[in-house]
Amino acid sequence: MYLFAAALVIAVVTPPSAQPAAPAPQSVIGWEPCADYKLATYEQIEDYFRKLAAAVPGRMKLVEMGKTTEGRVQVMGIVSRQGTGHSAGLSDPASGTVARHL
C-alpha cells in the first residue's frame, strides 16, 4: 500500500516530461543576437544550428546543401511541426510556388 501511495505522489507531483529546451543563441555564440558591434562567424552559426537540431530532433533537421564558395559545408535547417516530420508550410501549394521562384 505504501509503495502504491508513493508512486501516486510521485506521478502527481512530477510534471510530465517536457520537450527538451532548445539552446538560446547567446548560450552558444556568447552574446545576444543583434548586439551592437557583434557579428557571429559562419562557424558559430553552424555550431548553433547543429546544437539546435540535436536538442530538438523531432522539430528540426539539418541538411547539408553542398559547398560554399569558400569550400565550407553549407547547412540548412528545416523546422517542422512537432511530431509531423514535415516542414511547416512546405505542403502548402503556395509555398511550393514561392520556393520554385527563389
N, C-alpha and C positions, 0 to 999 in steps of 0.2 A: 504494500500500500504506500509506504514512504517513497519507494522508487517511482511509482506512478505519479505521486504528488510532485516530486522533484522534477520529473520530466515535464509535467504540465506547466510548472512555474517557469522552467527554462524556455519552453515553447512559447509561452505568452510574453515573457519579458524580452526575449531575444528578438530583435527586428528581423524581418525576412531578409534574405540575402539580397543585397542591393547590387546594382550593376557596378563594376569596378570604376573608380573615378579616373577620368582621363587626366593626364598631366596638364597643368597650366603652362602656357608658353614660357612664362617667366621662370618657371622651375627648371626648364631645360636650357633656354638661351641666356638666362641670367638677368634679364630686365623685362619690364612691361613692354609689350609691343607698342610701337609708335612713340616710344620715349624720345625726348629730344637728344639729338646727336648720337643716336644708337641705330645701328643697322645690322641685322643678322646676316651672317655669311651663308653661302649655299650649304656648307657642311652642317651648320647649326639648324637650318630649316629642315634639311633631310633627316637629321638626327631626331628632331621633334616629330616629324611625320612618322618615322619608324617607331618611336616610343608610343605615339598616339595609336597607331594601328595595332601594336602589341597589347596595349591596355584595353582596347575595346574591339576585339577581333570580330564580334558579331555586327559591328556597326561600320567599320572602316577596313578597306582592303587597299594595300599599297601595290601599285602596278609599275613595273619598270617599262618606260616608253621607248627607250633607246639611249643614245649618247647625245650629250650637249656638244656645242661647237668646241668646248674646251676638253672634250673627251670624258666627261663625268657621266655617271648614270643619271638619267632624267627620271624622276619618280612622279607619280600622280596618285593622289588619294581619292578613292571612291567611297563616298559616305552613303550608307543605306539606312533605311528604317530598321528599327530593332526587330530582329527575327525574320526579316523577309529575304535578306541576301540580295535584294535588288536595289540598285541605285535609286534613291529618291528622285522621282520625276522623270527618269530616263525612259520609263514605259509610256509616258505621255507622248502622243504623236507630235504635239507642238514642240516638245523638247528635241525630238529627233530632227525636226525640220531646222531648228536653230543650230543644232550641233553639226549638221551637214554643211551649213553655210559658214562655219567658222574656219 
